[in-house]
Amino acid sequence: MVLIHYPTHSGNEMRMAYPESLTSPEVEIAEGGIMLDNKARFADLKAMLDSSKDTLKMDAMKRIIQMLAKGKDVSELFPAVVKNVAAKNLELKKLVYVYLVRYAEEQQDLALLSISTFQRALKDPNQLIRGSALRVLSSIRVGMIAPIMLLAIKDSVRDMSPYVRKVAAHAIPKLYALDSDLEMELVDCIDFLLGDRRSLVLGSAVYAFEEICPTRFDILHKHFRSLCRALADVDEWGQIVMINLLARYARSEFADPENAKVDADLQLLLASARPLLQSRSCAVVMAVTQLYYHCGPKAQLGQVGKALVRLLRGPREVQYVVLLNVATMCENQPNMFDPFLKSFFVRSSDPSFVKELKLYVMTSLVSESNVHVILRELQTYVSMSELAGGAVEAIGRCAVRVGAVSDSCMAGLIQLIASPNEEVVCAAVCVLKRLLHASAPIPLLSRLIRLTHSIQAPPARACVVWLVTTHVDKVIDMAPDLLRILAKNFANEHESVKVETLKLAVRLWMVQREKVDKLVEYVFQLARFDRSYDVRDRCRFLRNLLFNTSILSSHAEEIFLATKPAPALQSSFKDRAQFQLGSLSHVLNQRCSLYKDLPDFPEISSDATLRREANVVDQTQWLEEGEEVEEDDEDEDEDEEESDGDEDEEEDEGDEEDEDEEDDDEDSDENDSNEESSEESEEEIVPPKRAAPPQKVVKVVQPVSKPVKPVKPIKREMEKAKKEPAPSSAMDLLVDLDFSTAGTRTLVEPTTLPDKKIDLLNVVEGGGVEVSLEFARKNQQQYTPLIFTVSNKTDDEMNEVEICPPEEMDTNGERKIVSLSAGASVSLKIGADFGDSGRKSEWTLTRDGGDGRKIDLEVPLGEQLQPVKMSESEALNERKRLSGLNRHQISIDTEWTSEQVLAVANLHQSGDELFTGQTRSRKDLVIATITAKSIEVCCDNSVVGRMIAAAIQKSIQHK
């Protein structure tokens, strides 16, 4: 043998074997094996950026953006790039801003040097430059420029370009993360953006709302209907965020549709979301599904089944998420997927996790009508090695769910015990354990005992021992032999089998103590020195219970031989029901960070007037004083058609703007300016920044999915109404006219009062019927809730007892009692619209279809109010507006308490001396200010204000 010795080199010698430049991190091996030095390459780019030729700068920026897109670090070029931020070439400026958006956060000091340039770019004629400048500005994470960013955002949310407004919406969460003290100003910007009529902006506005103020539903009320109608036009990501937000809003503001009539606004939301079930985005379809599942009535759930089945043709990851949601829904609504049963049959190409979920869904859909189809399918799966165990368990679930096929399923499972597939035998025995808990046939038990030698899987052996132990009285002759077989191989058995063997030994010792005494003692001795802690602990527990304690030994039979209940079939998907469908927490079956539970349905829906839409800016604000709007009736149809055409044009522009944003290499120097000028002419007019009193505009509630038409000036509308009678269809719209800002007020829960009944009809006047009244202070739109208590003071039963309001009065609730037994009393809850009037109304009590008894009902104006939450600053502004005849002041010289005020006026105490509310019918604002010397009530309705002030004075003086 010849040994060859190779020379060794130290680490330093090895490093010196190659040029130092090749080991530098600045060196990169390009395609073709060429070694490139980053320093030299970047020097070339820096020289090109410093050149005076725009073509060289463009080539350099294109190469930089190309490296940026590949994930290369080009932050070293930031100083050279930022010099060109003020370039006159439009395309070059676009590329520079793309680079700055990426590295402005990392190179904050250098970016701050160009902040004045970014501010000037916010006024650039090109919308892409304005938007890019705002993006760069919001990417600089320095607290000192927060005021500058706030001013830029406030200007951009009112920009004429929807693209810039969209960028402003995305900049709002960035500024909030930088300075959370600016929340109020940013919420105002979000409120303005939510009223935008361009779908390009709405999705981003909703995203900003979710990031900053997700629970501020008070500013969402007036935008609810417009958001519903815009659902179909928003981009896919915006649709997902918007649907999730509207779902939380629906759970907070609408009553449970299963317990009450479906609210018109909830129906509008469901109808607007229904077309999105055909969306190409799986996430959008899942969002609509969870909306219908969590917020809609069960009768409408069938519409989402077909859409979910369509998603099963998608990628395997999508199939997994969809099947998880389907399995959860099947727990409550299995019938909705009955028509699509065959869509859940397993395919050979399905991954294993999809196959398992499909098996579970199939057994969830099993019923007497389709059980035979499912069983035939499951029998096929038993022959598949991968699905054998799951298919056997599915057969067992079918037997439990449908009792008619339990015998045939059991016969099939018994045959599977002799299968050569150990997994099939194990699953079959485990399923039989659940099925035969209550009663097991003796032939089956004896067969299982004989198969003990061939069954090797620990779970299956443990199930066999458990079955014999449970029914030991039926196989009393064979059970000792099974214990003897297990005792021989006790040391080699699995831990679960050893524990079941101990249970069998205890039961045999209690039933046949003389025959198995020695064998049981031997088994306990083996278990006492077993390697498993659990087995030794169980042995010690049983020995002390049976042999060492006389008191417990006397009760051993009651403990060990008691009848046990059958194990319940529990679904593994019941725990997932607590999470929202489609969420990550639902998929993982654990609460993730930032997960928010859906709120519970309220008992009653919120007032529909809260959701009256905020109109487009009134056209009269743009007219000079003394100038009139001239518009003929004949041109109305043409205007409507033109407005529809404009909206279509604007939607097309929005798509083009998206393309412009993505395509930075397009040559459009002159075209951009032309498009910008044409777009500015077609955009909606932006209100000028001047302090002008708010104009009252017409608010029309449209609960159907139609585009909102521009509102014409009130003066012109009133003149037209005088000239010609309105058609019948217009009469319905006039009902919802509202010239106030009541839709933006926040209602609060009224203060409850002690029960105080008013006698309306005594026994003599009512002919044996006694009627009393009490006021239930609840928010029920324009209706004042009344509770009439009707008592039968006679010895005979009364039928068809009814309280009838005046014909001209609008009411709701139950007015009739079908049968009133002798001595009984029944309460009728009726809501009545008194029109904010304190005059008496004549009601009628009838019974048995006979003549009625007159009831004079006078409801105090204090009970015709609704409490409204209002800050002291808002109340002060409203008090300044309500002067003259709308303000009533009364002097007092006695001390007062808030209980005395609230006893006669259903108001909200917004301050120590401030009480606020509104009338139920006309929503007239009521502000009561009570000091130690005076009572001041301001109200839009002077009569109501005067009577409320008098009622409060009377309550205070009569303590």
GUTITOR-222078 format. One record per residue (C-alpha): residue in three letters; z, x, y. Coordinates in steps of 0.1 Angstrom, whole numbers, plus 2048, in hexadecimal, padded with zeros to 3 digits. Each point is the difference from the previous one (the first is absolute). Layout:
<pts>
ALAZXY
...
</pts>
This chain:
<pts>
MET800800800
VAL7F680D822
LEU8167F681E
ILE7EE7FE821
HIS81680381F
TYR7F47F081F
PRO80B80C822
THR8197EA812
HIS8007F9825
SER81C7F5817
GLY7FE7E1814
ASN7F7813820
GLU7E48137EE
MET7F27DF7F3
ARG7FF7F0822
MET7EE81F80F
ALA7E57FC7E5
TYR7EF7E5815
PRO7F87FE825
GLU81C7F2814
SER7E97E6810
LEU7F87F07DF
THR8257F77F9
SER8047F0822
PRO8057DA801
GLU7E680081B
VAL7E58087E6
GLU7EF7E37EF
ILE7E68017E4
ALA7E37EA809
GLU7E57F17E9
GLY7EA81B7F0
GLY81D8197FF
ILE7FD80A825
MET82180B80F
LEU8067F1822
ASP81A80C819
ASN8107E2812
LYS80781581F
ALA7DB809804
ARG7F57DD7F9
PHE8187F1819
ALA7F781A819
ASP7DC7F47FD
LEU80B7DC805
LYS81580981E
ALA7E2812810
MET7EA7E17FA
LEU81B7E9810
ASP80281781E
SER7DB7FF805
SER7F07ED81D
LYS7E67F07E9
ASP8097DE7F3
THR7EB8057E0
LEU81581E7F5
LYS8207EC807
MET7F37E37EC
ASP7F78167E3
ALA823810801
MET8127DF802
LYS7EB7F27E3
ARG80A81E7EB
ILE8247FC80A
ILE8017DB7F7
GLN7EF8087DF
MET81B8187F7
LEU81A7E780C
ALA7F27E67E9
LYS8028187E3
GLY825806806
LYS7FD82380F
ASP81980B81A
VAL7EE805821
SER81F7FC817
GLU7F982480D
LEU7E37F2813
PHE8147E7814
PRO800814821
ALA7DB8057FF
VAL7F97DC7F7
VAL8177F181A
LYS7ED81181C
ASN7E37E97F9
VAL8137E0803
ALA7F17FB823
ALA7DC8067F4
LYS7E57EA80F
ASN7ED7FD7DF
LEU80C7E07F1
GLU7FA80A7DC
LEU812820804
LYS81D7EE810
LYS8027E97E2
LEU80281D7E8
VAL81B811815
TYR8157E1800
VAL7FD7FD7DA
TYR80E8237FD
LEU81B7FA819
VAL80C7E17EF
ARG8068157E0
TYR81281E810
ALA8107F2820
GLU8217FA7EE
GLU8018247F3
GLN7F5811821
GLN8157EB818
ASP80481B81A
LEU7DB806804
ALA7F87DB7FF
LEU8197FA81D
LEU7EB817816
SER7E37E87FD
ILE8137E0805
SER7F17FA822
THR7DE8017F0
PHE80A7E77E6
GLN80D7E981B
ARG7DE802813
ALA7EE7F97DF
LEU8137DF7FE
LYS7EA7F481C
ASP7E080D7F1
PRO7E37E77FF
ASN7FB8057DB
GLN8177EC7EA
LEU80181B7E4
ILE80C81A819
ARG81B7E980D
GLY80B7F87DD
SER8008257F5
ALA81380B81E
LEU81B7E67F9
ARG80180C7DC
VAL80582480A
LEU81B7F681A
SER8137EC7E6
SER7FE81E7E7
ILE813817818
ARG8247FB7F3
VAL81380B820
GLY81A7E980E
MET7F9809824
ILE7DE7F0800
ALA80D7DF7F3
PRO7FD7EF823
ILE7DC80C803
MET7F87F37DD
LEU8107DE809
LEU7EA7FD820
ALA7E18097EC
ILE8087E67E5
LYS8077E581A
ASP7DE807810
SER7EE8037DE
VAL80D7DF7F2
ARG7ED7EF81D
ASP7E18157FC
MET7DF7EE7FF
SER7F68117DF
PRO8107F27E0
TYR7FD8237F1
VAL81780E81A
ARG8187E37FC
LYS8018077DB
VAL808824806
ALA81C7F5818
ALA80F7EB7E5
HIS80181E7E8
ALA81081581C
ILE81D7E8805
PRO8138097E0
LYS7FB825808
LEU8107FC822
TYR81C7EB7F1
ALA80881B7E7
LEU80181981D
ASP8167EB816
SER8107E07F2
ASP80F7F7822
LEU7DD7F480B
GLU8017E37E7
MET8007E481A
GLU7E180D812
LEU7EE8067DF
VAL8097DD7F3
ASP7F07F2820
CYS7E08147F8
ILE8007F37DC
ASP8057DC80C
PHE7E1805816
LEU7EB80F7E4
LEU80A7E47E8
GLY7EF7E8818
ASP7DF8147FE
ARG7E37EC7F4
ARG7ED81D7F0
SER8068057DB
LEU7FC825804
VAL820801813
LEU8167E77EE
GLY8058147E0
SER80D81E813
ALA8157E9816
VAL8117F17E2
TYR8068237F2
ALA81180A820
PHE8157E07FE
GLU80B8087DD
GLU80A824809
ILE8147F881F
CYS80D7DC800
PRO7FA7F07DE
THR81B7E5805
ARG7F67F5823
PHE7F07E07F5
ASP8077F1823
ILE7E281380E
LEU7EC7F77E1
HIS8037DA804
LYS7E47FC819
HIS7E88177EE
PHE8057F17DD
ARG7E37E9800
SER7E781880F
LEU80B81B7E6
CYS7FA7E77E4
ARG7DD7F880D
ALA7F8825804
LEU80980A7DC
ALA7DD7FE7F3
ASP7F281781C
VAL81A81C7FF
ASP7F981F7EC
GLU80F8037DD
TRP81E81680A
GLY8077E981D
GLN7FE7E27E8
ILE81A80E7E9
VAL81980881C
MET7F97DE811
ILE8057EC7E0
ASN8218117F8
LEU80C7F9823
LEU7F57DC7FF
ALA8117FB7DE
ARG82180C80E
TYR7FB7E981E
ALA7F97E37EA
ARG81F8067EB
SER815801820
GLU7F17E3814
PHE7F47E67E6
ALA8147EB7E8
ASP7FA8037DB
PRO7E07EE7F8
GLU80F7F47DF
ASN81C7EE811
ALA7EF7F381F
LYS7DD7F780C
VAL7EA81E805
ASP80080A825
ALA7DF7FE812
ASP80282480C
LEU80980C7DC
GLN7E27ED7F4
LEU7EB81181A
LEU80C8227F4
LEU7F87F87DC
ALA7DE7F2808
SER7F781F815
ALA80B8187E5
ARG7EE7ED7E3
PRO7DD80F806
LEU80F8237FE
LEU8057FB7DB
GLN7DB8097FD
SER806821813
ARG7F28207F1
SER822811807
CYS8197FC7E3
ALA81D805819
VAL7F47E3815
VAL7FE7E97E2
MET82380B7F5
ALA80D7F9823
VAL7F27DD800
THR80E7FA7DD
GLN82380980B
LEU7FC7EA81E
TYR7F87E27EB
TYR81A8087E6
HIS81D806819
CYS7F77E781B
GLY7E87E67F3
PRO8067E17EB
LYS7FD8047DB
ALA7E47E77FE
GLN7E9819813
LEU80881E7EA
GLY7E47F87E8
GLN7E780D81A
VAL80C8247FD
GLY7FD8027DA
LYS7DA8057FF
ALA80281B81B
LEU81A8147ED
VAL7EC7FE7E0
ARG7E280D813
LEU81481F808
LEU8058087DB
ARG7DD80D800
GLY80A81C818
PRO80F8237FA
ARG81D8047E7
GLU81980581C
VAL7F67DF810
GLN8027EF7DE
TYR82480D7FB
VAL80C7F3822
VAL7EE7DE7FC
LEU80E7FB7DD
LEU82380880C
ASN7FD7E581B
VAL7F07E87E7
ALA81D8057E8
THR8197F981B
MET7EE7E080B
CYS7FD7F47DC
GLU8267FE7FF
ASN8007E4819
GLN7DC7F27FF
PRO7F08087DE
ASN7E77E3802
MET7ED80F81D
PHE7F081A7E8
ASP7F97E97E3
PRO7DB7FD807
PHE7FD826800
LEU8128077DF
LYS7E38137F0
SER7FF81781F
PHE82180F7F3
PHE7F38087DE
VAL8038267F9
ARG7E1815801
SER7FC8207ED
SER7F9813820
ASP8207F5811
PRO81B81B804
SER8217FB7ED
PHE8147F481E
VAL7E67E5808
LYS8007F57DB
GLU8267FC800
LEU7FF7EB820
LYS7E47EA7F3
LEU8147F97E0
TYR81D7F5815
VAL7EB7EA816
MET7F07F07E1
THR8217F77F2
SER80C7F3822
LEU7E27E8800
VAL8067F37DC
SER8037DB7FB
GLU7FB7E77E4
SER7DB7FB80B
ASN7F78257FF
VAL8198107E8
HIS7E78017E3
VAL7E6812815
ILE81A81A80B
LEU80D8057DD
ARG7DE8077F2
GLU7FA81A81B
LEU8228107F9
GLN7F98027DB
THR7E1815809
TYR816818815
VAL8188067E3
SER7E58157EF
MET7FD81681E
SER81881E7FD
GLU807801826
LEU8067DB804
ALA8117F87DE
GLY82480180C
GLY7F97ED820
ALA7EC7E67EE
VAL81B7F97E7
GLU81A7FC81C
ALA7E77E8812
ILE7FE7EB7E0
GLY8267FE800
ARG8007F4825
CYS7E67E67F7
ALA8167F37E4
VAL81D7FD818
ARG7ED7EF81C
VAL7ED7E77E9
GLY8177F37E5
ALA7E37EE7ED
VAL7F28227F5
SER8218127F9
ASP7FD7FB7DA
SER7DC80D7FE
CYS80981E816
MET81E8087EA
ALA7EB7FF7E1
GLY7E8818810
LEU81C81780B
ILE80E8007DD
GLN7DE80B7F2
LEU80081C81A
ILE82080F7F2
ALA7EC80E7E3
SER7E7811817
PRO7FA8257FB
ASN802804826
GLU82480A807
GLU7FD7F5825
VAL7F57DD7F5
VAL81C7FD7E7
CYS81980B81A
ALA7F37E781A
ALA7FF7E47E6
VAL8248057F5
CYS80C801824
VAL7EE7E0808
LEU80E7EF7E1
LYS82380A80B
ARG7FC7EB81F
LEU7EF7E37EE
LEU8197FE7E3
HIS820804813
ALA80C7DC7FA
SER7F37FA7DC
ALA7EE8187E9
PRO7F27F67DE
ILE80F8117E2
PRO7DF80C7F1
LEU7F8812821
LEU822811801
SER7FD80C7DB
ARG7DD80D807
LEU80C81481E
ILE81C80F7EB
ARG7E780B7E6
LEU7EA81081A
THR81C81480F
HIS7F48207EE
SER7DC7FC80E
ILE80B7F8824
GLN807821811
ALA7FE7F8825
PRO82480080E
PRO7FC7E0815
ALA7F27ED7E2
ARG81B80C7E9
ALA81A7F6819
CYS7F17DE803
VAL8007FB7DA
VAL8258097FE
TRP8077EA81E
LEU7EF7E27F0
VAL8138057DF
THR821804813
THR7FA7E0814
HIS7F87EC7E0
VAL8168127E8
ASP80D7E07F1
LYS7DD7F77F4
VAL7FA8217ED
ILE8248077F6
ASP7F58107DF
MET7E581780E
ALA81280B820
PRO8188187EE
ASP7E28127F0
LEU7F0804823
LEU82180F80C
ARG8018187E3
ILE7DC80B807
LEU808806824
ALA8218137F8
LYS7ED8187EA
ASN7EA80C81D
PHE8197F881C
ALA80082380E
ASN7DA801804
GLU7FC7DD80F
HIS7F97FA825
GLU81D7F8817
SER7F67DB804
VAL7FE7FC7DA
LYS82380F7FC
VAL80F7E8819
GLU7F07E27EE
THR80C80E7DF
LEU8247FF80D
LYS7FB7DC80A
LEU7F37F77DD
ALA81E8127F1
VAL8197EC815
ARG7F07DF7F8
LEU7FF8087DA
TRP82480B801
MET80A7DF80F
VAL7EC7EB7E8
GLN8048147DF
ARG81D817806
GLU8088077DC
LYS7DD80A7F5
VAL7F681681D
ASP82280E80B
LYS7F98247F4
LEU7DC7FF80C
VAL80B7F5823
GLU81B81A801
TYR7E681B7F7
VAL7E87F481B
PHE81C80281A
GLN8098227F5
LEU7DC80C804
ALA7FF7F0823
ARG82181080A
PHE7F28237FE
ASP7DC7F880B
ARG7EF816819
SER7FA7E4818
TYR81A7F781A
ASP7F67DC800
VAL8037FC7DA
ARG822811800
ASP80C7EA81C
ARG7F47E07F0
CYS81080A7DF
ARG822807811
PHE7FE7DF812
LEU7F87EC7E0
ARG81B8127EC
ASN81B7F9819
LEU7F57DC803
LEU7FF7F97DB
PHE81B8167F0
ASN81980C81A
THR8097E1815
SER80E7E27EF
ILE7FB7E981D
LEU7DB808805
SER7FA8007DA
SER80B7DC7FE
HIS7E47F7818
ALA7E68177F1
GLU7ED7E37F0
GLU7FD7EE821
ILE7F381F810
PHE7E780C7E6
LEU7F57E07EE
ALA7FB7EB81F
THR7DE7F0805
LYS7EB81281A
PRO7E77F0818
ALA7DC8087FB
PRO7F281B817
ALA7EE7F281E
LEU7DC80A806
GLN803812821
SER7E280A814
SER7FE82380E
PHE7EE7F281F
LYS81B7EA80C
ASP81081C813
ARG7E0807812
ALA8007DC80F
GLN81880C81B
PHE7E581680F
GLN7E27F6814
LEU7E07FF7EC
GLY7E981D805
SER81B81780E
LEU8098227F3
SER8237F47F8
HIS7F17E57E9
VAL7EA8187EE
LEU81C8197FA
ASN81A7E57FB
GLN819811817
ARG8087FD825
CYS7EC81A813
SER80980D823
LEU7F47EB81D
TYR7FB7E27E9
LYS80A7DF812
ASP8087E07ED
LEU7EE7E180A
PRO8167E8814
ASP80B7DF7F1
PHE7EF7E080A
PRO8137EE81C
GLU80C7DC7FA
ILE7E87F281A
SER7E180F810
SER80180D823
ASP7F27EC81D
ALA7DA7FF7FF
THR7FF802826
LEU80B8247FD
ARG7DF8097F1
ARG7EB7F281C
GLU7E781B808
ALA80081581F
ASN7DE7FA810
VAL7E681880D
VAL80780A824
ASP7F97E2816
GLN7DF803812
THR80E7F4820
GLN814820804
TRP7DF812807
LEU7F47E981B
GLU806807824
GLU8157E7813
GLY7ED7E1809
GLU7E48087E7
GLU7F97E57E6
VAL7F38017DD
GLU7DF7EE7FD
GLU7F87F37DE
ASP7EC7E27F5
ASP8097EA7E2
GLU7DD8047F3
ASP8048267FC
GLU81F7FE7EA
ASP7EC8017DF
GLU7EB81D80D
ASP81F81380A
GLU8107FB7DE
GLU7E080D7EF
GLU7FF81E818
SER8258087FA
ASP7FA7FF7DA
GLY7E3817804
ASP814818816
GLU81B8017E5
ASP7E78097E6
GLU7F181B816
GLU82280E806
GLU8088017DB
ASP7E08147FB
GLU80A81781C
GLY8218067EF
ASP7EE80B7E0
GLU7EA817814
GLU81E80F811
ASP8108087DE
GLU7E08127F6
ASP7FF813821
GLU82480B7F9
GLU7F880E7DE
ASP7DE80F809
ASP80881C817
ASP7DF8137FB
GLU7EA7E480D
ASP7EB80981E
SER8097E5819
ASP80580F822
GLU7EC7E6813
ASN8037E47E7
ASP826801802
SER8017FB825
ASN7E77E37FD
GLU8147F07E4
GLU81F804814
SER7F27F081F
SER7F27E27EC
GLU8217FD7ED
GLU8147FF820
SER7EB7E480C
GLU8067EC7E0
GLU8258077FD
GLU81B7E880A
ILE80C804824
VAL81F815803
PRO81A7F1818
PRO805815820
LYS821810805
ARG80F7EC81C
ALA8207EC803
ALA7F47DC7FE
PRO8147E27F6
PRO7F87F57DC
GLN7E77E37FF
LYS8077E37EA
VAL7E57FC7E5
VAL7F87E67E7
LYS80D8077DD
VAL7EE7ED7E4
VAL80E8027DD
GLN7E58037E6
PRO80E8007DD
VAL7DE8037F1
SER7ED8207FB
LYS7E87FF81E
PRO7F981A81B
VAL8147FC820
LYS7EA7F581D
PRO80680D823
VAL8167E9814
LYS7F17F181F
PRO8157FE820
ILE8187E3801
LYS7F37F2821
ARG7DD7FD7F3
GLU80C7F07DF
MET8147E6814
GLU7E27F7815
LYS7EA7FB7E2
ALA81B7EB7F0
LYS7FF7E981E
LYS7DA7FE800
GLU7FA7F57DD
PRO8167F37E3
ALA8088197E5
PRO7F27FA7DD
SER8177F67E5
SER8008237F1
ALA80D80F821
MET81D7E8800
ASP80F8137E3
LEU7FE821814
LEU8117F181E
VAL81F7FA7EC
ASP8068257FD
LEU7FA809825
ASP81C81580D
PHE80280D824
SER8208137FA
THR80B8217F0
ALA8167ED7E7
GLY7ED80F7E3
THR80F822808
ARG8257F5800
THR8178087E3
LEU8137E37F1
VAL8238067F2
GLU8167EC7E8
PRO8137E5813
THR8257FF803
THR80F7E87E7
LEU8197E680C
PRO81C7EE7EE
ASP7F57DF7F0
LYS8007E581B
LYS7F17DE7F7
ILE7F57E5818
ASP8027DC7F5
LEU7DF7EE806
LEU8057E07EC
ASN8217F27F4
VAL8057EA7E1
VAL7FF7DF814
GLU7E0809813
GLY7EF80E7E2
GLY8087E47E8
GLY8148157E9
VAL7EE820808
GLU81081C815
VAL7EA81B810
SER80D81F811
LEU7EE81E80F
GLU806825802
PHE7EB81C80E
ALA7F681D7E9
ARG7F781D816
LYS7E28107EF
ASN7DF80E80C
GLN7E57E77F5
GLN7E4806819
GLN7FF7E4819
TYR8167E87EB
THR8247FA807
PRO8127FE7DE
LEU8157E07FB
ILE8167F77E3
PHE8057DA7FB
THR81C7F67E8
VAL7FA7DD7F2
SER81E7F17EE
ASN8007E07EB
LYS8217EE808
THR7F87E27EA
ASP8067F97DB
ASP7DB7FC7F8
GLU7E481A7FC
MET7E780381C
ASN7DB8097FB
GLU7E580D818
VAL81780B81C
GLU7EB81081B
ILE80680E823
CYS7E07FC815
PRO7FA813820
PRO7EB7F281D
GLU7DB7FF7F8
GLU7F781981B
MET81981A7F5
ASP7F681E7EB
THR8188057E3
ASN8038117DE
GLY8187FE7E2
GLU80C7E57E9
ARG8077DE810
LYS8047E97E2
ILE81B7FB7E6
VAL7F27F07E0
SER8227F57F3
LEU823800810
SER81C7F67E8
ALA81F7EF80C
GLY818816813
ALA7E881D800
SER7F481581D
VAL7DF813803
SER7F581881B
LEU7DC7FF80E
LYS7F3820811
ILE7E67F681B
GLY7F081681A
ALA7F47EF820
ASP7ED80C81E
PHE8107EF81E
GLY7E9811819
ASP81D811812
SER80C7DF80D
GLY8247F2802
ARG7F57DC800
LYS80C7E87E5
SER7E87F97E3
GLU8017E07EB
TRP8028067DB
THR8017E67E4
LEU8147FD7E0
THR7F07EA7E5
ARG8097F87DD
ASP7F17EC7E3
GLY7E17FA816
GLY8137E9817
ASP8077FF825
GLY80B820810
ARG81F809814
LYS7FA811821
ILE810822806
ASP80180F823
LEU7FE8257FD
GLU80681881D
VAL7FD8257F8
PRO810817819
LEU7E8819810
GLY81881C7F5
GLU7F77F87DB
GLN7DB801809
LEU801826807
GLN7F981E7EA
PRO814821805
VAL7EA81D80C
LYS80A825800
MET7F9810821
SER80C820811
GLU8127FF821
SER7E2811812
GLU7E87E77F2
ALA8177E380A
LEU80380F823
ASN7DA800804
GLU7FD7DC7F4
ARG81C7F5818
LYS7ED80F81D
ARG7E27EB7F5
LEU8147E07FC
SER80B7F8823
GLY8017E2817
LEU8007DF7ED
ASN8018137DF
ARG82380E807
HIS8207EB7FF
GLN82280D80A
ILE8227EF7FD
SER82180D80B
ILE81E8027E9
ASP82480A804
THR80C8017DC
GLU7FF81A7E5
TRP7E67FC7E4
THR7F880C7DE
SER7DF8057EE
GLU80A7E67E6
GLN8017E681C
VAL7DD80980B
LEU7F18017DD
ALA8107DF7F6
VAL7E97ED818
ALA7E2817802
ASN7EE8117E2
LEU7FB821812
HIS8048257F6
GLN81A815812
SER7EB81E80B
GLY81C80E816
ASP8237FB80B
GLU7F57E681A
LEU7DD7FB7F4
PHE7F37E47E9
THR7DB7FC7F8
GLY7EA7E87ED
GLN7E17E9802
THR7F87DC7FC
ARG7F47F67DE
SER7E17EB80A
ARG7F181281E
LYS8108227FB
ASP80D800824
LEU81781E806
VAL8257F8807
ILE81781C80F
ALA8247F7807
THR816819813
ILE8257F6801
THR819813815
ALA8247F980A
LYS7F47EC81E
SER7DF7F07F8
ILE7E77F47E6
GLU7DC808806
VAL7E47F27EA
CYS7DC80A805
CYS7E57ED7ED
ASP7DB7F9802
ASN8097DB7FD
SER8167F881E
VAL80D7E07F0
VAL80B8127E1
GLY81081B814
ARG8147E8815
MET80D7EC7E2
ILE8098207EC
ALA81480D81E
ALA8127DE803
ALA8088007DA
ILE80E823802
GLN8167F781E
LYS80D7E17EE
SER8098157E1
ILE81281A814
GLN8147E8815
HIS80B7EA7E2
LYS81081A7EA
</pts>
